[in-house]
Amino acid sequence: MWMLGVYLVGVVVGLIATQGGAGTRLLLAVLWPLGPLAFLITVTGLLVVAAIAFPMFGVILAASLVATWWLLR
């Protein structure tokens, strides 16, 4: 329920704070949650590429993911 409140606050801020016409404001206000999702996808892609390009980093990343999974299961 609180996530709906956060979304609605973001919509109101998007309608008030953005510049542009009404259509632009409405589109940005409705689609604002895609920004954090795009950030997560970008960071995940960069970590995968770094793990392939730098094998030692890949080993450390894999070990930390396994350790995190093991602790959270």
C-alpha positions in Angstrom: 0.0 0.0 0.0 2.8 2.4 0.8 4.3 1.8 -2.7 1.1 3.2 -4.2 1.6 6.3 -2.1 5.2 6.6 -3.2 4.1 6.2 -6.9 1.3 8.8 -6.5 3.8 11.3 -4.9 6.1 10.7 -7.8 3.2 11.4 -10.2 2.3 14.6 -8.5 6.0 15.7 -8.5 6.3 14.8 -12.1 3.3 16.8 -13.1 4.4 19.9 -11.1 8.2 19.9 -11.5 8.8 18.9 -15.1 9.0 21.3 -18.0 7.1 20.8 -21.2 3.6 20.5 -22.4 0.8 18.7 -20.7 1.5 15.5 -22.7 5.1 15.4 -21.8 4.4 16.0 -18.1 1.8 13.3 -18.0 4.0 10.8 -19.8 7.0 11.5 -17.5 4.7 11.4 -14.4 3.2 8.0 -15.3 6.5 6.4 -16.4 8.9 7.6 -13.7 9.3 4.2 -12.0 11.1 2.9 -15.1 14.1 5.0 -14.2 15.2 2.9 -11.2 14.5 -0.2 -13.2 16.7 1.0 -16.1 19.4 1.7 -13.5 19.2 -1.8 -12.1 19.4 -3.4 -15.6 22.4 -1.2 -16.6 24.3 -2.0 -13.4 23.6 -5.7 -13.8 24.8 -5.6 -17.4 28.0 -3.8 -16.4 28.6 -6.4 -13.6 28.2 -9.3 -16.1 30.5 -7.7 -18.6 33.1 -6.9 -15.9 32.9 -10.5 -14.6 33.7 -11.8 -18.1 36.4 -9.2 -18.9 38.1 -9.5 -15.5 38.0 -13.2 -14.3 39.3 -12.4 -10.8 36.4 -9.9 -10.4 34.1 -12.6 -11.7 35.3 -15.1 -9.1 34.9 -12.5 -6.3 31.4 -11.5 -7.6 30.3 -15.2 -7.9 31.6 -16.0 -4.4 29.8 -13.0 -2.9 26.6 -13.9 -4.7 26.8 -17.5 -3.4 27.6 -16.3 0.1 24.6 -13.9 0.0 22.3 -16.6 -1.3 23.5 -19.0 1.4 23.0 -16.5 4.2 19.5 -15.5 3.0 18.1 -18.9 2.3 
